[in-house]
Amino acid sequence: MTSSIRGYLSMFRTRATTLASLATVGVLLLSACDGNDTNDAGASASSSASGAGDLSFQNGTARQNNAPAQTGDFAPDAAPPAAAKKPVARKWVQLSAGRAGQLDPVVVNGAGFTLYRFDEDTADPSKSNCSGQCATTWPPYLVARGGTVFLDGIDKSAIGFIERDGALQVTIGGWPVYLFNKDTKAGDTNGQGVGGTWFGVTPDGEKAGGGQPADDADQSGADAGADVDPEASPAGSATLFQGANFADPSQGVAGPGCRNVRFSGSIQVSGALKIWDGPNCTGNVKVVSGNVQDLSAIGFATVKSVRFLG
């Protein structure tokens, strides 16, 4: 009788041990499937586009890391005026916390060109709303899949990417970033304040300069979708037409300063001036230079005030 009891106890211990082992295996399997593998967390946090995980990140500038000459931001076709002709996916990009003009801090690329953000985009989720002619004036800042990102004073956690033109557009603080085709040399900030929606981007994705236009942007800016000559002289007077294609009735107006008007057709002007859709130079604003045959074609149904930049 005693030996039988001992046999049952031994059998019970064996089965209990087996069940405990199976439970342990089950816990391990569940842990492996819950998606919380810490080895992958960094890649998913630093990327907002499929394929971005193929990019490599290096601290320091491109030159410090011996990046090949005539490639990446150093390539001739990567400069803003050249990039405006067709999308350029760079082999590498450099993001530096620096200074350009009166903007400090502002993010510049490896060639020293200012990077901009657009108020009509969204940062959460990251989405670009600049395409067509807009993307010609404001070339998206692209890096090729499998490329390299050099970080110079920029926190990697602020950098992300969205898919675009077969490559990856850089985002900073969630905001897609761009170059400006009127910036022709390192340090230019001609895009600051353009259309009241374009601003240099800070290392954390905010608007550089507190969201204020640069001094030179007041006379040489362009609106978000138009190709306006930044070297146009400030206008001192203009003729405003109620109909498109300069159809009467018309009204002459002269500067300096802000003038309240009301017209919705076309404008003849020699030089550059600003137009607003609100009185007393308030509301939405655009900079125009030269004659405009149809104001509705540039998104202005009615103009209620103008400012002569001279």
Buried (B, 14 or more C-beta within 10 A) or exposed (E): EEEEEEEEEEEEEEEEEEEEEEEEEEEEEEEEEEEEEEEEEEEEEBBBBEBBBEBEEBEEBBEEEEBEEEBBBBBEEBBBBBBBEEBBBBBBBBBBBBBBBBBEBBBBBBBBBBBBBBBEBBBEEBBBEBEEEBBBBBBBBBBBBEBBBBBBBBEEEBBBBBBBEEBBBBBBBBBBBBBBBBBEEBBBBBBBBBBBBBBBBBBBBBBBBEEBBBEBBBBBBBBBBBEBEBEBEBBBBBBBBBBBEBEEEBEEBEBEEBBEBEBBBBBBBEBBBBBBBBEEBEEBBBBBBBEBEEBEEBBBEBBBBBBBBB
